[in-house]
Amino acid sequence: QVQPVESGGGWVQAGGSLRLSCVASGSIFSYSVMGWYRQAPGNQRELVASIASGGWTNYADSVKGRFTMSRDNAKNTLYLQMNSLKPEDTAVYYCIMGPGNWGQGTQVTVSS
């Protein structure tokens, strides 16, 4: 498998929005595991949102109602729309396409 590539991170003030993109090398419908994780300094990598091939999604309690994951099969791309961002959301965000197949991450920094 080829690593997915994340983009869309950056600096934003609290209350702002960002949309992250993750581009895969093939049809994302074929992946049994897809989703977003994040890791802040000193913390473990934690689930943000995940989706199965059947369309079932799971969100961390801390992001429910603020983050939305979606996909575009034609573009082989997974998205994470992040609204009402908080300083606590500051982390490196990683995309996963298939078990253990991580991207290199994109930094999200939210200032107060």
N, C-alpha and C positions, 0 to 999 in steps of 0.2 A: 504494500500500500504506500501511496505517496502522501506526505504530510499535508493536511489542510492549511490554508493561509488565512489568518485573521486580519481585519482592518477596521478602522472607524474609531479607534480609541483617541483620547486627547484630554484636554483640560476643560472643565466646565464648572460653573458656579452651582451651588446647591439650588435645587429646584429646576435645573435645566435638563436637557435631554440629549441622548446620543443613540445612534444606531450602529451596532456592530455587524460585520459581515464575515462569513466564513465560506471560502470557496474550496470545493472538493475537485478532485481530478476526474471523477466519474459521476454517474447518477447517484444522488444521495438517497434515493428510494431503496437502493440495494443494501445500505448500511443498517445493521441491526441495532446499533447504538449511535445516537447523535445527541449533541447537547453542548451546553456551556458550563464551565466551572470558573472559579476565581480564587486567587491566592494573594492575600495581603502579607506584608513583612511580619514574620513571627507567627503566622497562622498556617494551619493546614489548608490544602486545597479543598474547597467546598463546592457542592452542587449549587448551581444557579437555576438551570432549567435543563430538562432532558426530554427527548421525544423518541418513541419507537416507530418502526416502519408502519404500524397500524394507525398512527396518528395520536396515540395517547401521550399526554404531556404531564410533567411533574415540575413544580416550582418550589424553591425554597420559601419558607414562610416569610423571610425577611424581604422578599421581592414581590410577593403576590400582590396584584393590583397595580403594580408599577412597571414591571417588566413583562414583555410579551415576545415569545419565540415564534418564528414562522419560517417557512422554507419556500423556495422557488426551484422546483425540479428541473425546469427548462434551463435555468442558469447554474445548476449544481451548487446552489448557495443556501446557506442557513443564516438567519438573521436573529438578532436580539435587539429589540426596541426597548430602550431604557428611559423611562420618564420619572419626573419628580426625584431626581438623583440626590442622594445624601452623602455627606463626607464618609460615612461608614461603607459606602459602595466602592471607595478607592481600593483598587487592586489590579493585578494583572489578570486579564480575562482570557481563558483558553477555550478553544473549540476542540471537540472530540468527534472523530468520524471513525467508527468501528472501535472495538475494544483495544485500548492502549495506544490508539493512533491520535496523538495530540498535535495541535499546532504549536507554534513558538510563543504565542500570546500577544496581546495588545494592551498597553497600559491605559487605564482609566483613572483620572485624578479629579476628585470633586472637592472644591474649596468652599468654605463657609463664609 
